[in-house]
Amino acid sequence: MRIYPAIDIKGGRAVRLYQGEMDRSTEYGDPADNARRWKEQGASFLHVVDLDGAFAGREKNLTAVRAICARGLPVQLGGGIRSLQDIGLRLEAGVTRVILGTAALEDPELVREACRQYPDRVVCGIDARDGRVAVRGWAQLSDVTAVELGLRMRDAGVQTVIYTDIARDGTLQGPNVERTAELIAKTGLSVIGSGGIGALADLKALKDAGCAGAVVGKALYAGRFTLREALKIGGEEA
């Protein structure tokens, strides 16, 4: 199970939100400095989100993203990616793969074409509250369930999804392992678990549930455990 240290960007700075609320954020300095720190501690891949872009529907922090990519680690990036042009812009900036969230729900044909043009470089972000998918920076709830969207994405050519239970995100109270396991079992997709990880036991639970990866944010920044400890749980070389 690969461990993805998270770097969320708001106003050019690294932050962590509480339950996805933009007005409940804690700042953690320069995004590129955080990228360097995670690289030095053994990270093999970074999970980056342009929070401003997610709400605006277009890129807002590309300068910071470029600086992160310049640190030399592969990056998966989400936030405000709504067109093939948006995807191309991020890939040209050095991003390894893009995360489609709102577009995954609202424009499945875009997902299909993106998977055709950029095989293995498109993943889907499935963010849910009470089992229902949320879009547009988590500000709007749909009537589509996480499993339903996962099946649609599989049919469109997506192989990997990132599942986040919004109610758990930033709380350090543990991920929604049951919903994550359900998504894995019912879709057969490669699933990266996210949201609420606060202890090494949470990582083990996600690994036991069959996750291919886990995104860890606030727990690392708050010092709940070290990245090297997390990498050992995941089975990566630290």
N, C-alpha and C positions, 0 to 999 in steps of 0.2 A: 504494500500500500504506500503510494507516494505521498509525502507530506508537502503541502503547498503553503508556505508562509504568505499571509495576505498583506497587501498594501493598498488601502483605500485612499483615494485622493480627493480632497475638497479644497478648492482655492489654492491649489499648488502645494498643499501640505498633506502629510500622511495623517489620517485620522481613523478612529473607530467609532462607529455609531452604536446606539442602543436600540435594538429592535427596528433597525432601518430608519430611524427618525433623524432627519438632517439637523434638527435643532438640539439634539442630544448627542453631541460628539465630543470626543477627547482627542487632542492633537498629540502626535508623536514625531514631530520634526520633519526633516527633509526626506522625501520619498526615496531619492537615490542613495542617501546615507543608510536608510533601512535596508535597501536592496544589497548594499555592500556588506552590511552586518550579517544578513541571512546567508549570503554567499560564503563568507568567512566561516560561518558555523556549519556549513555542509549542505545547504539547500541545493536541490537539483532543478527546481522549477519554482517560479513565483506566480501568485495569483493576484492580479491587479484590477481594480475597479475605478473608473472615472465616475465618481458619484455625481458631480455636477453635470456630466454628460448624460447620465442615466435620466436625470430629471428634465434636462433641456432637449434631449433627443438628438444631440449632436456633440462632437468632441469639444471638450473644454479644457483639458489638461494634457495636450499632446506633448508639450515641452517637457513636462515632468515624466511622461511615459518614455520619451526618447532617452532621458537621462537614466531612467531605470534600466532600459534595454542596454545602454552603453556599459553597464556593470558586468555584462557577459553571461547572464543566466537566461535560459528560456523563460518567456513570459506568456501567460494567457491573460487576455484583457477583455473586460466587459464594460458596458456603460455607453449608451447613446449610439450603438451601432445598428443602423436601420436600413442600409442599402449596400449594394456591391461596391459602390464608390467608398463608402465608409470602411468596409472591410479592407479594400486595397490600400487606403490611407494608413490604417493601423499596421498592416503587414510591411508596408514600405518604411514605416517608422522603426521597424525592428521586432515587432511582436511576432511570436512563434505561432500562436493560434488565437482566434477571436471567440468571444462568448456572445451568443445571440440570446437575448432574453425576451424583451417585448416583441421583437421581430419574429421570434419563434412562434409566438401565439398569434400575432396579427398578420403575418405574411409568410405562410409556409412555403410558397413558391420561391421566395427569396432564399430560404434555407436550402431548398432542393438545388437551386442553381449554385449557391455558394459551395455546397458540398461537391457539386460537379466540377466547379472551377478550381476549388482549393481543397482537394481531398486531404483528410487528416489534419486540417487546419481550422476546422469549425467545430465548436462544442456548443451545447445548449445549456443555458442557465434556467433551471426550474426553481422558482422562488414561490413558496406557498405559505399561506396562513390558514389554519384550520382545514388543510387539504386542498384549498382553492388557490389557483395560480394568481400571483400578483404581478403587475406590470407597471411600466413608467416610473421607475425608481421606487417600486413597491407601493406607490401611492394609490393604485387602483386594483381592486379585486375583480377577477373574472368568475364565470360559472364553470370553468374547465378545471378538472382535477389534475393533480401532478401526474398520475398514471396515464390519463387520457393524453396529455401533452407529450409525455414520454413516448407513447405508442405512435403518435403523429410524427414526432421527430425521427424515430427509428425508420418509419416508412419514407421519410424525406432523405435519408442517407446519413443521419447523425449516428455516431457510434458511442460518444461520451457525453454525459450530462453532469451538471453540478447541481445537486439538490440542497436547497437551503430552507429550513423552517424559520420564517421571519420572526416568529414569536420567541424563538430561542436565541436569535442572533445577538451577539454582544452581551449576553446575560451571564455567561460562564456556568449555566445551570445544566449543561449537557445537551447533546444533539437529539433530534427525534429519530432514534435508531429504528423504531417500529415502522415509521413511514418510509425511511430510507430503505430498509430491507424489503418492504412491499414493492417499492419502485424497481428494485433490482430483480425481484422474483417475477413480477408481472410484465416487465419489458425486455429483460435479458440484456439491457444496456450496461456499459461500463459506467459506474456511478461514483462520483466524487462527493463525499459527504461534507456538509458545511453547516455552521450555525450553532452556537452555544457550547462549543468544546471548551471545557474548563479544567480537565484533568487528564492524566495519561490513561486512566481507565476508560474515558470516553473514546480515545483513539483505538484502544483495544476492542471496544464494543463495535465500533464501525468496521474495523478489520474483520472481526468475527462475523459480521453481517454480510460480508462480501464486497465491501467498498474497494474500488481500485485506487482511491486517493482520499485525502482529507485536507480541507482548507482550515488553517489555524491562524487566528488573528489576535484577538484581545488576550487570550491566555498567554501568548508569547510576550506581548508588550507589557502585560501586568506581572510577568515573572512567575506564573503558576507552575511552569516547567520550562526547561530549556529546549531549544530546537534539537540539540544532539540527543536528548532523551526521547523526543518525539520521533526522530529518525530511527532510533533503535526499535521502538514499538512497530513502526511501519516496515521495518526490515531493510531499510536503506543503510548504506555505509555512512557513518557519521564521522 
